[in-house]
Amino acid sequence: MKTNTQTRVPRRRVLIVDDHPLLREGLGKVINQQEDLAVCGEAGDAPGGLAAVAKCRPDVVIADISLEEGSGLELIKDIHARYPKLPVLALSMHHEDLYADRALRAGASGYVMKREPVDTVMAALRKVLSGQTAVSENVVSRLVGRRVRGEAPAGRSPAELLSDRELEIYRLSAKDTARARSRPNSASP
């Protein structure tokens, strides 16, 4: 009689924190199709994300930088302060030139833009799960230039000089302005 010696590898638990239900559902389906990964929970805002970490004890968190309620950067800082060994992969629509360094300083283990292919996101997820940092070559080159070669931050954009909170206020203000412009004028007949 032959016995099956194949052992099943336990799936790593992934928590998704993003304010777009469609993204959470789609990314969740992709993750659950992986043999080594499974979604253990999801949240749509920073407070819910922090509560979900405590409840489902994930092996990794995927966190959006922009959340409707609370800042993704602040969420990453909170997770890092409470669970310093828990890797967080920042997934964002915002360009890495402005947010990747901030996310890493906040405690993220990686940064991937939402426009990247699914394979890139899955590779980054596995990389942070293995204890490595997952960022694009562009980010690595920029960080090395600034820190190792001692390049002056003179070429930095004004937005890079803002604190995390100042940048969040600026982003929210721009979002509110865009919403106001898109509303029909109620004074018109």
C-alpha positions as CSV (number, residue, x, y, z in Angstrom):
1,M,0.0,0.0,0.0
2,K,1.4,3.4,-1.0
3,T,1.0,6.3,1.4
4,N,0.8,9.9,0.3
5,T,3.9,11.6,1.7
6,Q,3.0,15.0,0.2
7,T,2.6,17.5,3.0
8,R,0.5,20.5,2.6
9,V,2.3,23.8,3.3
10,P,0.2,26.0,5.6
11,R,-1.1,29.1,3.8
12,R,0.2,32.5,4.9
13,R,-2.5,34.7,6.3
14,V,-3.1,38.1,4.5
15,L,-5.1,41.1,5.7
16,I,-6.2,43.6,3.1
17,V,-6.9,47.2,4.2
18,D,-8.2,49.4,1.3
19,D,-11.2,51.7,1.1
20,H,-12.4,50.3,-2.3
21,P,-14.5,47.2,-1.9
22,L,-13.9,46.2,-5.5
23,L,-10.2,46.2,-5.0
24,R,-10.4,44.2,-1.8
25,E,-12.6,41.6,-3.4
26,G,-10.5,41.3,-6.6
27,L,-7.2,41.2,-4.8
28,G,-8.7,38.8,-2.3
29,K,-9.7,36.4,-5.1
30,V,-6.2,36.6,-6.6
31,I,-4.6,35.9,-3.2
32,N,-6.9,33.0,-2.4
33,Q,-6.0,31.4,-5.7
34,Q,-2.4,31.1,-4.6
35,E,-1.4,27.8,-3.0
36,D,0.6,29.5,-0.3
37,L,-1.6,32.5,0.6
38,A,-5.1,33.1,2.0
39,V,-7.0,36.2,2.9
40,C,-7.8,36.1,6.7
41,G,-9.6,39.4,6.8
42,E,-10.2,42.8,5.2
43,A,-11.0,46.4,6.3
44,G,-12.0,49.6,4.6
45,D,-10.4,52.1,6.9
46,A,-7.5,52.6,9.4
47,P,-9.4,51.9,12.6
48,G,-10.9,48.8,11.1
49,G,-7.5,47.7,9.8
50,L,-5.9,48.0,13.3
51,A,-8.8,46.0,14.8
52,A,-8.6,43.4,12.1
53,V,-4.8,42.9,12.8
54,A,-5.7,42.2,16.5
55,K,-8.6,39.9,15.6
56,C,-7.2,37.7,12.7
57,R,-3.4,37.8,13.5
58,P,-2.2,37.9,9.9
59,D,1.2,37.0,8.6
60,V,1.3,40.1,6.4
61,V,-0.9,43.2,5.9
62,I,-1.5,44.9,2.5
63,A,-2.4,48.5,3.3
64,D,-3.5,51.3,1.0
65,I,-1.8,54.7,1.6
66,S,-5.1,56.7,1.0
67,L,-8.0,55.6,3.1
68,E,-11.4,57.4,3.6
69,E,-11.1,57.3,7.4
70,G,-7.6,57.7,8.7
71,S,-4.2,57.8,6.9
72,G,-2.6,54.7,5.5
73,L,0.8,56.0,6.7
74,E,-0.5,56.4,10.2
75,L,-2.0,52.9,10.1
76,I,1.4,51.6,9.0
77,K,3.1,53.5,11.9
78,D,0.5,52.1,14.4
79,I,0.9,48.5,13.2
80,H,4.7,48.8,13.3
81,A,4.5,50.2,16.9
82,R,2.2,47.5,18.1
83,Y,3.4,44.6,16.0
84,P,7.0,45.4,15.0
85,K,7.7,42.0,13.3
86,L,4.5,42.1,11.2
87,P,5.4,43.0,7.6
88,V,3.2,45.6,5.8
89,L,3.1,46.0,2.1
90,A,1.9,49.4,1.0
91,L,-0.2,49.3,-2.1
92,S,-1.1,52.6,-3.5
93,M,-2.3,54.6,-6.5
94,H,0.2,57.4,-5.5
95,H,3.5,57.5,-7.3
96,E,6.3,55.9,-5.5
97,D,8.5,59.0,-5.9
98,L,6.4,60.7,-3.3
99,Y,5.2,58.0,-1.0
100,A,7.5,55.0,-1.0
101,D,10.2,56.5,1.2
102,R,7.5,57.8,3.6
103,A,5.9,54.3,3.8
104,L,9.2,52.7,4.5
105,R,10.0,55.2,7.2
106,A,6.6,54.6,8.7
107,G,7.5,50.9,9.0
108,A,6.3,49.3,5.7
109,S,8.4,46.4,4.4
110,G,7.5,47.3,0.8
111,Y,5.7,49.6,-1.6
112,V,3.9,48.7,-4.8
113,M,1.9,50.9,-7.0
114,K,-1.6,49.7,-7.9
115,R,-0.9,50.0,-11.6
116,E,1.6,47.2,-11.4
117,P,0.7,43.7,-12.8
118,V,-0.7,41.1,-10.4
119,D,2.5,39.1,-10.7
120,T,4.5,42.0,-9.4
121,V,2.2,42.5,-6.4
122,M,2.3,38.8,-5.6
123,A,6.1,38.7,-5.9
124,A,6.3,41.8,-3.5
125,L,4.0,40.1,-1.1
126,R,6.1,37.0,-0.9
127,K,9.3,39.0,-0.7
128,V,8.0,40.9,2.4
129,L,6.8,37.6,3.9
130,S,10.4,36.3,3.6
131,G,11.7,39.2,5.5
132,Q,13.0,41.3,2.6
133,T,12.1,44.8,1.4
134,A,10.0,45.0,-1.8
135,V,10.4,48.2,-3.8
136,S,11.0,49.0,-7.4
137,E,14.5,49.5,-8.9
138,N,13.7,53.2,-9.2
139,V,13.1,53.5,-5.5
140,V,16.2,51.5,-4.7
141,S,18.3,53.8,-6.9
142,R,16.8,56.9,-5.5
143,L,17.3,55.8,-1.9
144,V,20.9,54.7,-2.5
145,G,21.7,58.0,-4.2
146,R,20.3,60.0,-1.3
147,R,21.8,57.9,1.6
148,V,24.9,56.1,0.4
149,R,26.3,58.7,-2.0
150,G,25.1,61.6,0.2
151,E,23.2,63.4,-2.5
152,A,21.7,66.6,-1.3
153,P,17.9,66.8,-1.2
154,A,18.0,70.0,-3.2
155,G,16.3,68.3,-6.2
156,R,13.4,67.2,-4.1
157,S,9.9,68.5,-4.9
158,P,8.1,70.8,-2.5
159,A,5.7,68.0,-1.7
160,E,8.6,65.8,-0.5
161,L,9.5,68.5,2.0
162,L,6.1,68.3,3.7
163,S,5.6,66.2,6.8
164,D,3.3,63.1,6.5
165,R,0.5,65.0,8.2
166,E,0.9,68.1,6.0
167,L,0.9,65.9,2.9
168,E,-2.3,64.1,4.1
169,I,-4.0,67.5,4.6
170,Y,-2.9,68.7,1.2
171,R,-4.2,65.5,-0.4
172,L,-7.5,65.7,1.4
173,S,-7.9,69.4,0.5
174,A,-7.3,68.6,-3.2
175,K,-9.8,65.8,-3.0
176,D,-12.4,68.1,-1.5
177,T,-11.8,70.8,-4.1
178,A,-12.2,68.2,-6.9
179,R,-15.4,67.0,-5.4
180,A,-16.8,70.6,-5.1
181,R,-15.9,71.2,-8.8
182,S,-17.6,68.1,-9.9
183,R,-20.9,69.0,-8.3
184,P,-23.5,70.8,-10.4
185,N,-24.1,74.4,-9.4
186,S,-27.2,74.4,-7.3
187,A,-27.8,78.1,-8.0
188,S,-28.3,77.4,-11.7
189,P,-31.9,77.2,-13.0
